[in-house]
Amino acid sequence: MAKDQQTEERILEAAQRVFTRNGLAGARTQDIADEAGVNRALINYYFRSRDNLAQAVFLRAASSLFPALMKTLAGEGSIEKKIQRVIDIEYDTLNRNPYLPLYVLAELQYHPQKLRDLVHTHVPIQELRPAALATLQRQLDEAAADGRIRPTRAEDLFITLVSLIIFPFAASGVIEVMMGVSPEAQQAMRDRRRHELAGFIMRGLAPESPASASPETPSNPTATS
């Protein structure tokens, strides 16, 4: 039997919805089959296993996410607008696929080389990375020379930015238990952070003003006038 592209896409879309509702651990192949309106044997025919299906869903998202991020970083425009664009790309992807951070973290823990090989084989990230980081560094250096931000490394900014975006998705269970924030309330919180995060980052990059510097310690603190 020949594989049909439309059927494969329908299964991938169904798997994405089930993973979003139930998480990777709670998603059963039968649930995905029911969601897609196909029998379980057909999923096994197309993907062989649930793990292979999860991998295919991840690649589907990564193939659009990673190149879009790198092309944004390699583009021109202000640092502020570039940061907001990265935030929007990440949030759009993670709102559709909130389970992705945990999938990546689990794969990095248990199958790190498999995940690296998978990404490097299917996503042209290595080709896009040098221009992205070089352009971002040039723009950061120009902004620092103008006195708009403090000197900043491109890789440090990228790691900080991505971490602040991903953590609320990856740590949803921790946030619910430790802070008592329900999943519904967490979505509202993430929506708020989406619009506030760029400003938060830019304030962190701002150069230190003389007023914020520590006052000089007197040579004789006990002396009186």
N, C-alpha and C positions, 0 to 999 in steps of 0.2 A: 504494500500500500504506500503510495507516494504521500509525503508530508505536504499539508496545505498551509500556506503562509497565514491566511486569515484565521484558521483554527489555532495555530500556534500563538498568534497575537491575542486571540480571545482567552487562551489559557494564561498567558502572561499577565493580561489585564486582571483576570480573576484572581490570580495568585497575589498580585499587588494589593488588591482590595482585602483579601483574607489576611495577608501578612499585616496590613495596617490595622485591621480590627483586632486580630488575635495575637499578633507578634509571631516571630518565627517559631518559637518553641511551642506555641499553642495552635499552630496551623496544621491541620491534617490534610493529607492528599485528597481524601473524600470531600472535605469542605471545599477545596479548590475545584474539584470536579463538579460538585453541585453548583457552585457559583458560576462556572463556565458553561454549564448545561451540557457536559460531556460525561462519558463514563470514565472510571478511574483507569481502566486499561489504556485508554487513549493518552492520558497524561504520561503513563509509564512508557508508552510507545514514543512519544515526542521527547521526553526528558530523562527517562530511565529511572530517576529517583527524585525525591523531594529536594535533596541537597542540590542536585543539578538544576532544578527549577529555581531554587532560591538564588543560585549563582547567575542564572540567566536574567532574573529580575534585577539583580544588582548591576550586572553589566549594562542592561538597558538604561538604567538611571545614570550610571557612571559615564556612559558613552556620550551623554548630552551634558552632564554636569561638569566634568573635568575640562573638556575643551572650552566650554563657555567661560569658566573661571579664568583659564589661562589667557584666552583672547581678550577678556576684559582687563586683566592685569597688564597685558602687552599694549593696550590701546592708549590713546592720548586723553587728555582731560584732567580736571583737578583731582587731587588726592581725595577730597571730600566726596565727589561724585563717584569716583572709582570704588571707594569703600562701600558706599550705599548700593552700588550695582552688584558688588560681590555678595552683600547681605541679601539682596532681593533674589539673586540666582539661587543661593543656598536655601533660603527659606521656601522658595517655590518648590524646590526639589524635595526638601525634607517634610514639608506639609503633605506632599503626595506620598512620600515614602518614609514615615517617621521611624521605621524599624531599621533603616540603613546604618545609622551609627553603631548600634549594637551588633549588627551583622559584621561590619568591618572590624570592630574591636575583637569579636570572637574569632574571626578568621585570622587576624594578626596574632592572636594568642596561640591558637592551635595549628594553623596552617599558614604561617607568614609567607613562606616562599611561594606557595600556591597562589595566594592573593596577589603578590607582586608580579608573578608571571602572567596571571590572568589580566591584570590591568595593562601591563606593558605590551602584551600581545594584541589586545583589542582596542586600547585607547592610546592615541598618539601623544601622551603626556610628556614623554622625553623630548619630543621634537618641539613642543610648545614652551616648555619650562624655561630654557635659557633666555629667550626674548622677553618672556613675561617678567622674570625677576630682574633682568637688566633694565627694562623700561621703568619698572616700579622703583628700583633703586635710584635711577637718574632723577625721577620726579621727586622722590623723598629728599635727595641731596639738594635739588633746586629750591624746594620749599624751606629746607633748613638754612640754606644760604640767604634766603630772603627774610629769615627770622620768623617764619610762620609756624614752624615746628622745631622740636629739638632733633639733633642727629639721630637717625633711626635706620636700622638694618631692614631690608626688604623681607628677609625670611622671618625676622622676629615679628614684624607687623602681621605677616600672613598667618603665622602660628597663633598669635594672640587673637586675631579676628576670627579665624575658623574655630578656635576653641570656644570662644564666647558664643558663637552661633550654635555649635553642635551640642554643647553640654546640656542645655535644657531638654533636648530631645533624648540624648543618651541616658540622662539621669532622671527621667520622668518618675520612675518608681521611688527613687530616693527623695525627690522633691515632695511626692505625695505623702510619704511616711514621715519625713523629718519636719516638713513645714505645714502639713495638713492641707495641701493644695490639691483639689480634685483634678482629674484629667481635663474636665471641661474648663475649669478655671486656669489650668496651665496653658491651654490653647489661647485664652484671652491674654495671659501674661506674655506668651511668645509673640503674639500680634503687637502688643505694646512695645516689647523690646525691639522688634523689627524696625520700628520708627525712631527709637531712641538710641540705638546702638552706635550709629555712625557719629552722633554728637558725643557720646561717651568716649569713643576711641579718639576723636580729634582733641577732646579736652585732655586726654592722657598724653597726647603727642605735643601739646603746647609747650613752648619754651618756658623755663622757670623765670618768673618775674622777680625783679629785685625785692619787691615787697614780701615775697614768699620765702626769701632766703633767710637762713637762721641769723638772728642778730649777733653781732660780734660780742664775744664775752669780754667784760671789762677786765683790765689787768689786776684790779684790786676790788672784787665784788663787795667787800665789807666797808669800803671807804665811803664816807659821807661828804656831802658838799658843805 
